[in-house]
Amino acid sequence: MLTNCLCLIPGIFGLLSRTKQEHKRFFKYIIDLIAITCQITGFVLWPLLENRPKLWLIPIACVAISCGWWENYVCSQSNIKFIRALGKIKDSMRFTRYFNCMFLSIWKIILFACSMFVIYWIHGDDPSNLLSLFKDGFGPHKISVDEVGSSLAVPLPDLLKSSQITDSIDIESSYYTVIYVMLIQVLSAYFCYIFGKFACKILIQGFSYSFPVNLTIPIVVSALIAACGIRIGDPCFFHDTIPDYLFFESPTVFRLDDFISKQMAWIWILWLLSQTWITLHIWTPKCERLATTEKLFVNPMYSGVLIDQSMALNRRRDDQADVKTEDLAEIEKEKGDEYYETISVHTDGSAIQKPSIKSSDHITRIYACATMWHETKDEMMEFLKSIMRMDEDQCARRVAQKYLRIVDPDYYEFETHIFFDDAFEISDHSDDDTQVNRFVKLLVATLDEAASDIHQTTIRLRPPKKYPAPYGGRLVWTLPGKTKMIAHLKDKDRIRHRKRWSQVMYMYYLLGHRLMELPISVDRKDVMAENTYLLTLDGDIDFKPLAVTLLVDLMKKNKNLGAACGRIHPVGSGPMVWYQMFEYAIGHWLQKATEHMIGCVLCSPGCFSLFRGKGLMDVT
């Protein structure tokens, strides 16, 4: 029960780290003070009631143990200077975490070993026995135990006051029990940590992580009470399972009211509730799916002895906040008319007063970039239906976020760009003029059919807005879900054609022009580039929003990841399709899987890959 009193330092730092902007701050201060008071009572109650000097080591040990989780409860935005300084130290320690843990692990091993020798020496024993008798401890040997009995020639109420008879006898030790207990402890703590981390990764933390962690001590105490009760009724019940000299000391007469009054169970409930309040953050996680260990826990290691407290107090409190409705309004305000405005190349973010990074800069922005040439109607239909699905999904997320106030951690902004190669031909009226070819006309005619097929009703989109461009022309549609679809019509007489040059074109256009020429600070551009993704597509690809979400999850999991590709499947039948299926399977499961394990994937398929904007702009 005392393990519920290991939250003193985290509770104090959590109280001091609260800011003036917090909601119901005064109420939280009061609850924090009550929780800290309950934690302190656990340190002094037992030593005061038992009046044994050795028990005063309990407060020292509990405070020292609770210091191990200070880092998770300090904030660099605190109103107190000392806490702000600790918060800055915490931020700087993130870069040297594993390096520090390597030396700390060695230091702990040495410290525990030295402490063991010192304690053995204080008790009047020879410390060298720990080494010389180590091997004998794991083999058959005898141990001396004191058997305490009571004279039963007295009435039952005076049983506890009767004289005690003590006999010292030698018995055979159950040496294998030590090994079993050690294995059970190590394996149970390890599996608890692994499965707990897995629950956090797949976003089932409430029921599968927080609830079990808070329920551990009550269940263990209840099981211990039941075991002692069974042992009192039948002294031989656990004889073949747990050695008699290692079993818990149970009172001769044991009742529930005795446990509540004499074993301090009434105040243990307060200890449990105070720990629940201090670790309340584990009930409201904000991490993304498949988050890394560094994002889930402050320290990468766990305490095997105090696994439940370690998992509760080590779980990060400062998860990245979700997208708020106000962020969507911020995006709408900043969008403007990006299709006309061209900012001077001499614009420098340093000339503008450096603002703080806005929360809207962290919103995921996905630009679908497709290349087309001479696709058939069926191929265009597959692609356009996929874009309509993305438009529908993004619209549903935006409406739920904006009007229903539902926090969506997977919210994203979406925009489609089609780069049409060789889109012009000689005009029917004059050899000196050009007009769009039949494939562009086919794209325009197919769009309504694709929208009607997805939305299961007849839909007629507004005609696209037409803009001249140095490379040819631009058509801009507003899809039913209010996302934009822009077709860039390339004239091969004005700009280089073919797919590779189209890829160069949209990277420079979206990243160089649309992002880097924004009149904002360099810090904001860096954050936006980290959360901007280019979804490269072919003109005949068929996909669903879930496939894109899975790729975005991989990007959010690792900020150093530059690109992620999905597995592609050919459609149709016949020998050529069978060969393609075999070739794609070999490339995905053997070639790309091997490259992923030994380094990085060298070639992502252009028909369905997600690239991070910051990764493309990095100087390598």
N, C-alpha and C positions, 0 to 999 in steps of 0.2 A: 504493500500500500504506500510505502514511503517513496516509491518510484514516481508517484504522481506529484511529488514535491520537488521536482528538478527543474522548475521553470522560473525560478526567482529572478535571475539576471535577465533572461528574455522578457519577463513581465515588466521589469523596471525600465529596460531600454525601449520596449514597445510603448510604454507610457510617455517617456521623454521624447519619443520620435514623432508623436502626433503633431500635426500642423493645424494652423488656425482655419484652414480651408475645409477640414473634415466635417462631414455632416454629423449632427448630434454629438459634438465634441465634449460638452460638459457631462453628458450621460456616460460616454465611454471612459472619461477620466474616473468617474465614481466606480464603475465596474472594475477598472484596472486596479484601483486602490484596494478594493475588496478582495480581488484575486491575489494580489501581492500579500495582503495580510493573511489570507488562508495558506499561502505557501510558507510564510514564516512560522505559522503555528506548527506545521509539520516538523520543523527543525527542533523546536524547543519542548514540545509537548511530552514526548517520550522521555528525554533526559530529566525533565522536572518531576514527572510522576514516578519514575523508577529510582531517582536519586543515586545513580551510578556514574562515577566520573568518566568512565570510558564512553558512555553514550554521548558525551559532548563532542565526540568526533563526528557525529552525524551531521550537525550544521556545517562543519568545515567541508566534509566530503560532498554534501549536496550543493553547496555554493560553488565549489570547485568544478563539479560536474556540469552545473548549469552554465558555467562560463564558456563551455565548448560551443554553444549555439548563439553567442552574442551577435555574430556577424549578420544573422538573418533578421535582427530586430533593430538595426540602426538605419537611419535615413539621412542622406546628405542634404535634404530639404528641411531638416528639423529646425525649430526655433532656438535650440540650445547649441551653443558653439561647440561644446565638447562632443555632442552627438554628431554634429556635422563633420567634425574632424574624423571621428570613427567611420562615418559614412564614406568619406574620401579614401580612407585606408582600405575599406571593404572594396571599393571600386578598383583600386590599384591592385589588390590581391587577386583579382580574377585572371590576370595575365600570367601569374606565377603559381597558380593553384596546384597543379600536379608536381611541379618542381619542389614546392614547399612540403607537400604531403610525403614525398619520397624521404626527405630527411626527418620529418616528424614521426613517421612510422618507425624508423630506426631508433630515434630518441625515446619513443614510448616503450619499445622493447627493452632497451637498456634500463630505463627508469623503473619499469615494473620488476625486472630481475633484481636490481639493487634494492628496491623496497622490500622484496621478499626476503632477501638475505638479512636486512636490517631488522625486520619484524621478528624473524626467527631468532636473531641474536638477542633482542630485547626480552623475549620469552625465556631466555636462559638456555637455549639449545645451541648446539654446535652447527653453524651455517654450512660447514663442509659436508654435513650429512645430506644436504639437498643434492649434492653431486654424487657422493659415494653410494648413496642408497637409492638413487634415481631408478636404476634398472630393477632393483628388488621391488620397488613399488608397483611395478607392472607384472609381477609374478606372484606365486603363492607365498603368503607370509601371514604371521599372526599379529594381531593388534591387541592392545590392552584397553579395555573399556570399563567404565564404572557403572555398575548396575545399581540403580536406586530403587529401593522398595519401601513400603510403608507398613507399619504395624496395623493390622486389621482388627485388633481387639478393642476397638473404640467405636462409638456410634458414628453413623455416616456423616452427620453434619460436622463432626470434629475431625473428619478424615484428613483434611488439608493441614490441620494443626498438629497432627500426630508426629511422633518421632520418626525419623527416616533412617533406614538401614542401607549402608553403602558397601558394596562388595566390588573389588577389582578383579576381573577375570580376563584371561586371554582367549580370544576366539579367532577362527579363520576369517580372513578378510575376503570380501568379494571384489577382488582387484579389477575384474573386467567391468564392474559397474562404472568405474571412473571413465573408462573409455567410451562406454555407451552414453553416459551423460554428456560427455564432451562432444561426441558425434551428433547427438540429438540437438544440443545447443547450437553448434556451428551450422548444421544443415538447416535447421528450422529458421534461424536468423537469416541465412542466405536466401532461402526460398521465399521468405516473407519479404525481403528487400526486392528480389527480382520480380515477383508477382505484383508487389505494390507499385514498382516503377512501370511495369507493363500496364497496370490499370490507369496510371496517370497519362501514359502515352496515348491510349485509345479512348481517353475522355470518359471513363466511368469512375472517376475518383470519388464521387460522393458516397455511393453505396459500397464500392469495392475497395476503398482505401481509407477514407476518413472514418466511416462507421466502424470497421474492424479495429482500427488503431485506438479509437476511444473506448471500445468495448473489451479490449484485451484484459486489462486489470480486473474489471468486475467479473469476467468469466473465470479467470484464474483463481480469484478469491473464492468464488462460489464452488468451483471444483475442489479447492483445498478444504473448504468446510465440509463438503460432502464426503471427501476421502477420510477426513479425521473422524466424522461421525460413524462411518462404516467401520473404521479401525477400532473405535471404542466398543461397538457392538460385537465385533469379531476380531480379536487381536491377531489371528492368523490369516486374515483376509489377503493382505499384500505380502505374505511371507515369501512366496516364490517370485515375486516381481521386484520388490524393493527390500534390500537387507534391513533387518530389524534395527540395527544400530544407526542406520541412515534415515529412518523414517522420522517424520515430524513429531515433536513432543505434543501430545494431545492431553488436555485435562481429563481427569477421571470422569467427571460429570460435566457435560457440555450441552448448553442450551442456547437458543438464538438470542435471548435477552442478555445472556452472559457475554456473547460475542459483541453485541452492540454497546454494552456498558463498559466491560472490562478491556476489550481489545480495541477500543477507540474507533469503532466502525462508524459511529455517528459523525465524527469530524472528518473521517476519510471521504465521505460523500462531498464535503466542501473542498477537499483537496482535488478530487476528480473534476468537480465543476470548474474550479479555478484553472486547471490545466486545459479543460475544454475551451474556456474563454480565451486563454493566451494563445492557443493553437487554432483559433476559429478560422484562420485563413485557409486551412486545408479543405474547408467545405465550399469555398468559392474560388476554384481555380480559373485562370485566364490563359493558360498556355495553349498553344496550337497542337493539333494532332501530330503524333510521332515526334514530340519535342525531345531534344537531346538531354542527357543526364545533367549537363551544366545548366540548362534552363529549368530543370525540375528541382534540383537540390543545390544547396549552397556548397556543401562539401561533397566530393565524389565518393567518399568512404562512409560507412555506417558503423554504428556501435552494436556489436553482436550481443553484448550483455543487456543493453537497454534498447532493444530494437524498436519497440513501440514509441518510446520517447524520441529516439533518433529520427524516425520517419516523420513524426509530427512536427518537431522543432526544426528539422533540417530542410523541410519542404519550403521552397522559396515563397516569400510573401510579395515580392515586387515583380510579379509577372507583367508582361506587356499588356497594356489596357486594350479593350476591344474597341472596335469602330463605333463612334457615337453618332447620333443623328445630327448633331451640330457640325460634325466633320463633313457630312454630305452637303450641307449648306455652304460650307467653306469652299468645297470643290466647285460647286455651281457658280459661286461668286468669282472664283479665279479663272474659270474656263475662258470666258470672253469669246471672241471670234478668232480662233487660232488659225483659220484658213486664209485670212487676209493679212493679218498683221505680221510684219517682218521687223524684228528688232535689230538695231544696228549691231554690226559685228564688233563695235568698240564698246558695247555694253559690258560693264565689269561689275560683278557682285560686290566688290570691295568698295565701290563708289557709293553704294547704298548703305544706309545704316543697318548694321547686322542684326536681324531680328532673331528671336529664339525659334527653334524648330517647331513647327506646328504639328499637332496630332494628325491632321489630315494628310501630312506628307507620308505617313506610314501606311496609308491605304494601298492595297494591291491594285495595280493598273496593268491590264493585259491588253496588248495590241496584237490582234490576229493578222498575220501578214501572209497572204496567199499570192502565188504566181500563176498566171494563166496565159494560154497561147491559143491553141486550137482545140479546146475541150468540146466534147459533144454535149448535147442537152442532158443526157442521163448523168454524165459526170458533174455537170454544173448543178443539177438538182441535188445530188448527194452533198455537195459542198454547201449550197445555200440552205438546205434543211439543217445542216449542222450549225450554221451561223444563226439560224432562227431559233434553234434550241438554246444556244448561248444567250441570245437576246431575251428570250422568255425567262430563263433562269436568273439573269441579272436584274430584270425588271421585278421579278418576284422578291428577290432579296432587297432591292431598293425600296419597294413599297412596304415590306415588312419592317424595315429599319426606320423608314421616314415617318410612316403613319401609324403603325402598330407598336412602335417603340420596342421592337424585338432586337436584342443585341445579337448580331450575326458575326461570329469570328471569321467566317469564310467570305465576307463581303468583298467584292471587287468591282472595279470600273472596267468596262469593256468597250473596245472599238475595233472595227474591221477595216483592213486595207487590202485591196486587190490591185495587183500590179500586172497590167495587161500588156504583154509584148506584141509588137507589130500590130497595133490596134487600128491603124489607118490604112486606107487605100485610096487610089485615084478617084476623084469625084465623077459621078455619072454625067455631070453638067459641064465640067471644064477640066482639062488636063492640068491646069495650074493649081487647082484646089484639091483638098483631100476631104474624105469623110470616114466615119467609123466603119469598120468592116462588119461582116455578118455575124461574127462571133460576139462582138460587143452588143449588137442588137439582140442576139440570142440570150445574152446575160440579162438584159433589161426585160425581155419578154418572159423569162423563166422565173424572175424574182417573185411575182405575184402568185404564181403556181406553187412555189416552194412555201411561201407564207401561208397560203390556204391549206396546204397539206399538213403543216405542223399545227396550226390553230384549229383545224377541223371546221372551218367555215370560210366562206368566200371573202377574200381580203384583196383590196386594191390599194396599193401604196401610192403615195403622192409621187409625181414625176421627180426625178432627181434634179438637183440644182447643178447647173453646168458652169464650170469655171475654166478659163484658159490657163495654161501653165507653160513654163519654158520647155518642158519635155513633151508637151502635147496637150492634154486636157485632163479635167477632173470631174467626176460625177459623184455627188454626195446625196445619199439617201438617209432618211430617218426611219428606222425600222419600227415595227409595232411596239416594241418594248422601250422605245426612246433612245436606243443606242445608235451610233452613227456607223454607216458603211460607206467607205470612200473607194471608188474605182479610179486608179491612176492609169490613164490611157497614154501609152508610150508611143511616140513616133520615132521609128528607127532612123529617120533622117536627121533627128535632132539630138538623140541620146542613144547610148549603146543599148542594144537589146540583148535578149537571152536571160536565163534564170539567174545566173551568178551576178550579173550587173543589176538585176532587180533587187537581189538581196543587199548588195552594197547600197543601193539607192534608199531602201526603206530603213536601213540602219542609220544612215546619215540624216535622213529626214526626221525620223522619230526621236532619235537620241541626240543628234547634233543640233537640229533646228528646233524641234518641239520642246526639248528638255533643257539643253545647255544654254540656249539663248533666252531663257526666261529671266526677267529682271528680278531675281531673288538671290539670296546669299548662296555662297558655295556650300555651306553646311546643309542647307535645305535641298540643294541639288543632289548632294551626295546621298541623303536619305531617300529622296524620290527615286534616284537611279537604282538604289538597292531594292526597292519595291516595285520597279517597273520591269515587265517581262514581255518579250517578243515571242508569240506563238507562231512558229513557222509552219505553213500548211501548203499542200498541193491543191490544185483546182478540182481534184476528184476525191478528196478525202472525206470519210464519213466518221464522225465522232460524236460523243455526248459530253455534257458539262462535267459529269463525274470524272471522266478521263483527265480533263484539264485540272480539276480540283486535286487529283492525286499528284500531278506534277508540281502544283503550287505547294502542296504539303511538303514535298521533298525540298523545295527551295526554302521554305520557312524553317525547316528543321536545321539546315546548315547554311549560314550566311556566306560561307566561302564557296558554295556550289555555284558554278557558272551556267550549267546547262543540264537538263534532264530530258530524256526521250522515252516515249512509250512504245510498247510493242505494237507492230503493225501487222494486219492480216489482209491478205488479198481476198477479194470476193470473186465469185463466179465458179466455173467448173471447166474441166478439161486438163490435158497434159501440161499446158503452159502454167496454169494456175497451181497445179500440183507442184511443179518445179519451183514456183515462187514461194509457196508455203514452206517447202524444204529449205530454200535459200534464206528466207526471213528467219526461220526457226534457228538455223545454224548461226546466223549473224547475231541474233538476240541472246540465245542461251549459252553459246560458246564464246564467240568473239567478244561481244560487248560485256558479257559477264566477267570474262577473264580480264579485260582491260579495266573494268570497274574495281576489281579486287587488287590488282597489282599497281594501279596508278589512277588513271582517269580514262573515260571513253574518248577515243581519238576522233571519232566521226559520228555525229548525231544525224539521224535521217531528217532530211529537210521537209518530209511530208507531215511530220508531227513531232515537233520538239519545242521545248520551252527554254529560252535564253534569258538570263538576268542582264538587265541593261548595264549595271555597274561592271559586270564581268566582261562585257563586250568593250567597254570603254577603258578598262584597266590597261596600264602600260606594262607589257610583259616582255 
